[in-house]
């Protein structure tokens, strides 16, 4: 009778452990699937982030080129204005000399 009880207890314990193993395996499978989904989403997010970064870098480069062009235009206008002012000054001096 003790042997039968021990065998039954051993079988019940084995069944409890088998059930626990199946539950843990199912949880591991669920967690693995969730991890794979998160990794896929993170990969997609990283790709979108990289695309946005590339677009922003291209836009920044375009703005730098435009700014440099505007600076060149501004410098040319300043040089032209200085030359015009010098010419006006020369002409005023000539007019003043002629009026004497």
N, CA, C and O atoms as a GROMACS GRO file, in nm:
protein
  400
    1UNK      N    1   0.082  -0.120   0.000
    1UNK     CA    2   0.000   0.000   0.000
    1UNK      C    3   0.087   0.126   0.000
    1UNK      O    4   0.057   0.222  -0.070
    2UNK      N    5   0.195   0.125   0.079
    2UNK     CA    6   0.287   0.240   0.079
    2UNK      C    7   0.350   0.260  -0.059
    2UNK      O    8   0.369   0.372  -0.105
    3UNK      N    9   0.382   0.149  -0.122
    3UNK     CA   10   0.442   0.158  -0.256
    3UNK      C   11   0.342   0.215  -0.355
    3UNK      O   12   0.379   0.294  -0.442
    4UNK      N   13   0.219   0.178  -0.343
    4UNK     CA   14   0.116   0.229  -0.432
    4UNK      C   15   0.094   0.378  -0.408
    4UNK      O   16   0.080   0.456  -0.502
    5UNK      N   17   0.092   0.415  -0.280
    5UNK     CA   18   0.074   0.557  -0.246
    5UNK      C   19   0.193   0.638  -0.294
    5UNK      O   20   0.176   0.748  -0.347
    6UNK      N   21   0.313   0.584  -0.277
    6UNK     CA   22   0.434   0.654  -0.321
    6UNK      C   23   0.435   0.666  -0.473
    6UNK      O   24   0.469   0.772  -0.527
    7UNK      N   25   0.397   0.561  -0.540
    7UNK     CA   26   0.392   0.565  -0.687
    7UNK      C   27   0.289   0.666  -0.734
    7UNK      O   28   0.313   0.741  -0.828
    8UNK      N   29   0.175   0.668  -0.667
    8UNK     CA   30   0.070   0.765  -0.704
    8UNK      C   31   0.118   0.907  -0.677
    8UNK      O   32   0.092   0.998  -0.756
    9UNK      N   33   0.185   0.925  -0.565
    9UNK     CA   34   0.237   1.060  -0.532
    9UNK      C   35   0.345   1.102  -0.631
    9UNK      O   36   0.351   1.218  -0.673
   10UNK      N   37   0.429   1.008  -0.667
   10UNK     CA   38   0.536   1.036  -0.764
   10UNK      C   39   0.474   1.072  -0.900
   10UNK      O   40   0.519   1.165  -0.967
   11UNK      N   41   0.371   0.998  -0.938
   11UNK     CA   42   0.304   1.026  -1.065
   11UNK      C   43   0.236   1.162  -1.062
   11UNK      O   44   0.239   1.236  -1.161
   12UNK      N   45   0.174   1.196  -0.949
   12UNK     CA   46   0.107   1.326  -0.936
   12UNK      C   47   0.209   1.438  -0.939
   12UNK      O   48   0.187   1.542  -1.002
   13UNK      N   49   0.322   1.418  -0.872
   13UNK     CA   50   0.429   1.520  -0.872
   13UNK      C   51   0.485   1.536  -1.012
   13UNK      O   52   0.511   1.648  -1.057
   14UNK      N   53   0.504   1.424  -1.081
   14UNK     CA   54   0.556   1.429  -1.218
   14UNK      C   55   0.458   1.504  -1.308
   14UNK      O   56   0.500   1.582  -1.394
   15UNK      N   57   0.329   1.481  -1.287
   15UNK     CA   58   0.228   1.550  -1.368
   15UNK      C   59   0.228   1.700  -1.339
   15UNK      O   60   0.217   1.781  -1.431
   16UNK      N   61   0.241   1.736  -1.210
   16UNK     CA   62   0.247   1.879  -1.174
   16UNK      C   63   0.368   1.943  -1.238
   16UNK      O   64   0.360   2.054  -1.292
   17UNK      N   65   0.481   1.874  -1.231
   17UNK     CA   66   0.605   1.928  -1.292
   17UNK      C   67   0.590   1.938  -1.445
   17UNK      O   68   0.635   2.035  -1.505
   18UNK      N   69   0.529   1.837  -1.506
   18UNK     CA   70   0.508   1.839  -1.652
   18UNK      C   71   0.418   1.956  -1.690
   18UNK      O   72   0.443   2.025  -1.789
   19UNK      N   73   0.313   1.978  -1.611
   19UNK     CA   74   0.223   2.091  -1.636
   19UNK      C   75   0.299   2.224  -1.622
   19UNK      O   76   0.281   2.316  -1.702
   20UNK      N   77   0.384   2.232  -1.518
   20UNK     CA   78   0.462   2.354  -1.496
   20UNK      C   79   0.558   2.377  -1.612
   20UNK      O   80   0.576   2.490  -1.658
   21UNK      N   81   0.619   2.268  -1.661
   21UNK     CA   82   0.711   2.280  -1.776
   21UNK      C   83   0.636   2.330  -1.898
   21UNK      O   84   0.685   2.418  -1.969
   22UNK      N   85   0.519   2.274  -1.924
   22UNK     CA   86   0.440   2.318  -2.039
   22UNK      C   87   0.399   2.465  -2.027
   22UNK      O   88   0.400   2.539  -2.125
   23UNK      N   89   0.364   2.505  -1.905
   23UNK     CA   90   0.326   2.645  -1.884
   23UNK      C   91   0.444   2.738  -1.908
   23UNK      O   92   0.430   2.842  -1.973
   24UNK      N   93   0.561   2.700  -1.857
   24UNK     CA   94   0.682   2.783  -1.877
   24UNK      C   95   0.719   2.786  -2.024
   24UNK      O   96   0.757   2.891  -2.076
   25UNK      N   97   0.709   2.673  -2.093
   25UNK     CA   98   0.739   2.670  -2.237
   25UNK      C   99   0.644   2.760  -2.314
   25UNK      O  100   0.685   2.830  -2.407
   26UNK      N  101   0.516   2.757  -2.277
   26UNK     CA  102   0.418   2.844  -2.343
   26UNK      C  103   0.450   2.991  -2.317
   26UNK      O  104   0.442   3.074  -2.408
   27UNK      N  105   0.485   3.024  -2.192
   27UNK     CA  106   0.523   3.161  -2.158
   27UNK      C  107   0.647   3.204  -2.237
   27UNK      O  108   0.654   3.317  -2.286
   28UNK      N  109   0.746   3.113  -2.248
   28UNK     CA  110   0.867   3.144  -2.326
   28UNK      C  111   0.833   3.169  -2.472
   28UNK      O  112   0.887   3.260  -2.535
   29UNK      N  113   0.741   3.087  -2.526
   29UNK     CA  114   0.700   3.105  -2.666
   29UNK      C  115   0.631   3.241  -2.683
   29UNK      O  116   0.659   3.313  -2.779
   30UNK      N  117   0.542   3.274  -2.591
   30UNK     CA  118   0.471   3.402  -2.596
   30UNK      C  119   0.570   3.519  -2.586
   30UNK      O  120   0.560   3.617  -2.660
   31UNK      N  121   0.664   3.507  -2.493
   31UNK     CA  122   0.764   3.613  -2.476
   31UNK      C  123   0.854   3.624  -2.599
   31UNK      O  124   0.891   3.735  -2.639
   32UNK      N  125   0.891   3.511  -2.657
   32UNK     CA  126   0.974   3.513  -2.778
   32UNK      C  127   0.902   3.581  -2.893
   32UNK      O  128   0.961   3.660  -2.967
   33UNK      N  129   0.773   3.551  -2.908
   33UNK     CA  130   0.694   3.615  -3.014
   33UNK      C  131   0.684   3.765  -2.990
   33UNK      O  132   0.698   3.845  -3.084
   34UNK      N  133   0.661   3.803  -2.866
   34UNK     CA  134   0.652   3.946  -2.833
   34UNK      C  135   0.786   4.015  -2.860
   34UNK      O  136   0.790   4.127  -2.911
   35UNK      N  137   0.895   3.947  -2.825
   35UNK     CA  138   1.028   4.003  -2.848
   35UNK      C  139   1.054   4.021  -2.998
   35UNK      O  140   1.108   4.124  -3.039
   36UNK      N  141   1.016   3.922  -3.077
   36UNK     CA  142   1.035   3.932  -3.222
   36UNK      C  143   0.955   4.049  -3.280
   36UNK      O  144   1.004   4.122  -3.366
   37UNK      N  145   0.833   4.067  -3.232
   37UNK     CA  146   0.750   4.179  -3.279
   37UNK      C  147   0.814   4.312  -3.240
   37UNK      O  148   0.817   4.406  -3.320
   38UNK      N  149   0.863   4.320  -3.118
   38UNK     CA  150   0.927   4.444  -3.074
   38UNK      C  151   1.054   4.473  -3.153
   38UNK      O  152   1.083   4.587  -3.188
   39UNK      N  153   1.131   4.367  -3.181
   39UNK     CA  154   1.252   4.386  -3.260
   39UNK      C  155   1.218   4.433  -3.402
   39UNK      O  156   1.286   4.520  -3.456
   40UNK      N  157   1.114   4.376  -3.460
   40UNK     CA  158   1.072   4.417  -3.594
   40UNK      C  159   1.026   4.563  -3.593
   40UNK      O  160   1.060   4.640  -3.682
   41UNK      N  161   0.949   4.600  -3.490
   41UNK     CA  162   0.902   4.738  -3.480
   41UNK      C  163   1.019   4.833  -3.457
   41UNK      O  164   1.024   4.941  -3.516
   42UNK      N  165   1.113   4.794  -3.373
   42UNK     CA  166   1.231   4.878  -3.349
   42UNK      C  167   1.311   4.895  -3.478
   42UNK      O  168   1.363   5.003  -3.505
   43UNK      N  169   1.321   4.789  -3.556
   43UNK     CA  170   1.392   4.797  -3.685
   43UNK      C  171   1.322   4.895  -3.779
   43UNK      O  172   1.387   4.977  -3.844
   44UNK      N  173   1.190   4.885  -3.785
   44UNK     CA  174   1.113   4.978  -3.870
   44UNK      C  175   1.130   5.122  -3.821
   44UNK      O  176   1.148   5.213  -3.900
   45UNK      N  177   1.122   5.140  -3.689
   45UNK     CA  178   1.139   5.274  -3.634
   45UNK      C  179   1.277   5.330  -3.665
   45UNK      O  180   1.291   5.448  -3.699
   46UNK      N  181   1.380   5.245  -3.655
   46UNK     CA  182   1.516   5.289  -3.687
   46UNK      C  183   1.529   5.327  -3.833
   46UNK      O  184   1.598   5.423  -3.867
   47UNK      N  185   1.463   5.250  -3.921
   47UNK     CA  186   1.467   5.283  -4.064
   47UNK      C  187   1.400   5.417  -4.091
   47UNK      O  188   1.452   5.500  -4.165
   48UNK      N  189   1.282   5.438  -4.028
   48UNK     CA  190   1.213   5.567  -4.045
   48UNK      C  191   1.296   5.682  -3.988
   48UNK      O  192   1.303   5.790  -4.047
   49UNK      N  193   1.359   5.658  -3.875
   49UNK     CA  194   1.444   5.760  -3.814
   49UNK      C  195   1.560   5.794  -3.905
   49UNK      O  196   1.593   5.912  -3.923
   50UNK      N  197   1.623   5.692  -3.963
   50UNK     CA  198   1.736   5.716  -4.053
   50UNK      C  199   1.691   5.793  -4.177
   50UNK      O  200   1.761   5.884  -4.223
   51UNK      N  201   1.574   5.758  -4.231
   51UNK     CA  202   1.522   5.830  -4.347
   51UNK      C  203   1.497   5.977  -4.312
   51UNK      O  204   1.530   6.067  -4.390
   52UNK      N  205   1.438   6.000  -4.195
   52UNK     CA  206   1.411   6.138  -4.153
   52UNK      C  207   1.541   6.213  -4.133
   52UNK      O  208   1.552   6.330  -4.169
   53UNK      N  209   1.640   6.146  -4.075
   53UNK     CA  210   1.770   6.209  -4.053
   53UNK      C  211   1.836   6.244  -4.186
   53UNK      O  212   1.890   6.354  -4.202
   54UNK      N  213   1.831   6.152  -4.280
   54UNK     CA  214   1.889   6.178  -4.412
   54UNK      C  215   1.820   6.297  -4.479
   54UNK      O  216   1.885   6.383  -4.537
   55UNK      N  217   1.686   6.301  -4.469
   55UNK     CA  218   1.611   6.411  -4.528
   55UNK      C  219   1.650   6.544  -4.462
   55UNK      O  220   1.669   6.644  -4.530
   56UNK      N  221   1.660   6.542  -4.329
   56UNK     CA  222   1.696   6.664  -4.256
   56UNK      C  223   1.838   6.709  -4.292
   56UNK      O  224   1.864   6.829  -4.306
   57UNK      N  225   1.930   6.614  -4.308
   57UNK     CA  226   2.068   6.650  -4.345
   57UNK      C  227   2.072   6.710  -4.485
   57UNK      O  228   2.146   6.806  -4.510
   58UNK      N  229   1.994   6.654  -4.578
   58UNK     CA  230   1.990   6.710  -4.713
   58UNK      C  231   1.933   6.852  -4.710
   58UNK      O  232   1.984   6.942  -4.777
   59UNK      N  233   1.826   6.871  -4.633
   59UNK     CA  234   1.766   7.004  -4.621
   59UNK      C  235   1.864   7.102  -4.559
   59UNK      O  236   1.875   7.217  -4.604
   60UNK      N  237   1.935   7.058  -4.456
   60UNK     CA  238   2.034   7.145  -4.391
   60UNK      C  239   2.145   7.183  -4.489
   60UNK      O  240   2.189   7.298  -4.492
   61UNK      N  241   2.190   7.086  -4.569
   61UNK     CA  242   2.294   7.115  -4.668
   61UNK      C  243   2.242   7.216  -4.771
   61UNK      O  244   2.314   7.308  -4.810
   62UNK      N  245   2.119   7.198  -4.813
   62UNK     CA  246   2.059   7.291  -4.909
   62UNK      C  247   2.053   7.432  -4.850
   62UNK      O  248   2.083   7.530  -4.917
   63UNK      N  249   2.013   7.440  -4.724
   63UNK     CA  250   2.006   7.571  -4.658
   63UNK      C  251   2.145   7.634  -4.643
   63UNK      O  252   2.160   7.755  -4.657
   64UNK      N  253   2.245   7.550  -4.615
   64UNK     CA  254   2.383   7.604  -4.604
   64UNK      C  255   2.430   7.660  -4.739
   64UNK      O  256   2.493   7.765  -4.744
   65UNK      N  257   2.398   7.587  -4.847
   65UNK     CA  258   2.436   7.633  -4.981
   65UNK      C  259   2.366   7.765  -5.013
   65UNK      O  260   2.428   7.859  -5.063
   66UNK      N  261   2.236   7.772  -4.982
   66UNK     CA  262   2.161   7.895  -5.006
   66UNK      C  263   2.217   8.011  -4.923
   66UNK      O  264   2.231   8.123  -4.972
   67UNK      N  265   2.248   7.983  -4.798
   67UNK     CA  266   2.302   8.088  -4.710
   67UNK      C  267   2.436   8.138  -4.765
   67UNK      O  268   2.461   8.258  -4.765
   68UNK      N  269   2.521   8.047  -4.811
   68UNK     CA  270   2.650   8.086  -4.866
   68UNK      C  271   2.630   8.171  -4.992
   68UNK      O  272   2.701   8.270  -5.013
   69UNK      N  273   2.535   8.132  -5.074
   69UNK     CA  274   2.506   8.209  -5.195
   69UNK      C  275   2.457   8.349  -5.160
   69UNK      O  276   2.497   8.447  -5.222
   70UNK      N  277   2.370   8.357  -5.060
   70UNK     CA  278   2.320   8.488  -5.017
   70UNK      C  279   2.431   8.574  -4.958
   70UNK      O  280   2.434   8.695  -4.978
   71UNK      N  281   2.522   8.510  -4.887
   71UNK     CA  282   2.636   8.585  -4.833
   71UNK      C  283   2.723   8.641  -4.946
   71UNK      O  284   2.770   8.755  -4.939
   72UNK      N  285   2.743   8.559  -5.050
   72UNK     CA  286   2.820   8.608  -5.165
   72UNK      C  287   2.749   8.724  -5.232
   72UNK      O  288   2.812   8.824  -5.267
   73UNK      N  289   2.617   8.712  -5.250
   73UNK     CA  290   2.539   8.820  -5.309
   73UNK      C  291   2.549   8.947  -5.225
   73UNK      O  292   2.567   9.057  -5.277
   74UNK      N  293   2.538   8.930  -5.094
   74UNK     CA  294   2.546   9.044  -5.003
   74UNK      C  295   2.682   9.112  -5.012
   74UNK      O  296   2.692   9.235  -5.015
   75UNK      N  297   2.788   9.031  -5.016
   75UNK     CA  298   2.922   9.088  -5.027
   75UNK      C  299   2.940   9.164  -5.159
   75UNK      O  300   3.000   9.271  -5.162
   76UNK      N  301   2.886   9.107  -5.268
   76UNK     CA  302   2.896   9.173  -5.398
   76UNK      C  303   2.820   9.306  -5.395
   76UNK      O  304   2.868   9.406  -5.448
   77UNK      N  305   2.701   9.307  -5.334
   77UNK     CA  306   2.622   9.431  -5.324
   77UNK      C  307   2.697   9.535  -5.240
   77UNK      O  308   2.698   9.653  -5.274
   78UNK      N  309   2.758   9.491  -5.131
   78UNK     CA  310   2.835   9.585  -5.048
   78UNK      C  311   2.951   9.645  -5.126
   78UNK      O  312   2.978   9.765  -5.118
   79UNK      N  313   3.019   9.560  -5.203
   79UNK     CA  314   3.132   9.608  -5.284
   79UNK      C  315   3.082   9.706  -5.390
   79UNK      O  316   3.143   9.811  -5.411
   80UNK      N  317   2.972   9.672  -5.456
   80UNK     CA  318   2.914   9.762  -5.557
   80UNK      C  319   2.872   9.894  -5.494
   80UNK      O  320   2.894  10.000  -5.552
   81UNK      N  321   2.811   9.888  -5.375
   81UNK     CA  322   2.767  10.010  -5.307
   81UNK      C  323   2.887  10.098  -5.271
   81UNK      O  324   2.885  10.220  -5.287
   82UNK      N  325   2.992  10.033  -5.221
   82UNK     CA  326   3.113  10.110  -5.186
   82UNK      C  327   3.171  10.177  -5.310
   82UNK      O  328   3.214  10.292  -5.304
   83UNK      N  329   3.173  10.103  -5.422
   83UNK     CA  330   3.225  10.161  -5.547
   83UNK      C  331   3.136  10.277  -5.592
   83UNK      O  332   3.186  10.379  -5.639
   84UNK      N  333   3.004  10.262  -5.578
   84UNK     CA  334   2.911  10.369  -5.617
   84UNK      C  335   2.932  10.492  -5.529
   84UNK      O  336   2.935  10.605  -5.578
   85UNK      N  337   2.945  10.468  -5.398
   85UNK     CA  338   2.967  10.581  -5.307
   85UNK      C  339   3.097  10.653  -5.339
   85UNK      O  340   3.103  10.776  -5.331
   86UNK      N  341   3.199  10.578  -5.376
   86UNK     CA  342   3.327  10.639  -5.412
   86UNK      C  343   3.311  10.722  -5.540
   86UNK      O  344   3.365  10.832  -5.551
   87UNK      N  345   3.237  10.667  -5.635
   87UNK     CA  346   3.213  10.740  -5.761
   87UNK      C  347   3.132  10.867  -5.735
   87UNK      O  348   3.162  10.972  -5.792
   88UNK      N  349   3.030  10.858  -5.650
   88UNK     CA  350   2.950  10.976  -5.615
   88UNK      C  351   3.039  11.081  -5.551
   88UNK      O  352   3.027  11.200  -5.581
   89UNK      N  353   3.127  11.038  -5.462
   89UNK     CA  354   3.218  11.132  -5.395
   89UNK      C  355   3.308  11.201  -5.497
   89UNK      O  356   3.330  11.322  -5.488
   90UNK      N  357   3.361  11.125  -5.593
   90UNK     CA  358   3.447  11.183  -5.696
   90UNK      C  359   3.370  11.286  -5.778
   90UNK      O  360   3.420  11.394  -5.808
   91UNK      N  361   3.245  11.249  -5.815
   91UNK     CA  362   3.164  11.340  -5.896
   91UNK      C  363   3.130  11.467  -5.817
   91UNK      O  364   3.128  11.576  -5.874
   92UNK      N  365   3.102  11.453  -5.688
   92UNK     CA  366   3.073  11.571  -5.607
   92UNK      C  367   3.194  11.662  -5.599
   92UNK      O  368   3.182  11.784  -5.602
   93UNK      N  369   3.309  11.600  -5.590
   93UNK     CA  370   3.434  11.680  -5.587
   93UNK      C  371   3.452  11.753  -5.720
   93UNK      O  372   3.490  11.870  -5.720
   94UNK      N  373   3.425  11.687  -5.832
   94UNK     CA  374   3.436  11.752  -5.964
   94UNK      C  375   3.337  11.867  -5.976
   94UNK      O  376   3.371  11.974  -6.025
   95UNK      N  377   3.214  11.843  -5.930
   95UNK     CA  378   3.112  11.948  -5.937
   95UNK      C  379   3.155  12.066  -5.852
   95UNK      O  380   3.143  12.181  -5.893
   96UNK      N  381   3.206  12.036  -5.736
   96UNK     CA  382   3.250  12.144  -5.647
   96UNK      C  383   3.363  12.224  -5.711
   96UNK      O  384   3.365  12.347  -5.702
   97UNK      N  385   3.456  12.157  -5.776
   97UNK     CA  386   3.566  12.225  -5.842
   97UNK      C  387   3.517  12.309  -5.960
   97UNK      O  388   3.568  12.418  -5.986
   98UNK      N  389   3.416  12.256  -6.031
   98UNK     CA  390   3.364  12.329  -6.145
   98UNK      C  391   3.285  12.452  -6.102
   98UNK      O  392   3.281  12.551  -6.175
   99UNK      N  393   3.222  12.448  -5.985
   99UNK     CA  394   3.143  12.559  -5.938
   99UNK      C  395   3.230  12.675  -5.888
   99UNK      O  396   3.179  12.785  -5.869
  100UNK      N  397   3.356  12.655  -5.869
  100UNK     CA  398   3.442  12.762  -5.818
  100UNK      C  399   3.482  12.860  -5.920
  100UNK      O  400   3.554  12.954  -5.890
   0.00000   0.00000   0.00000
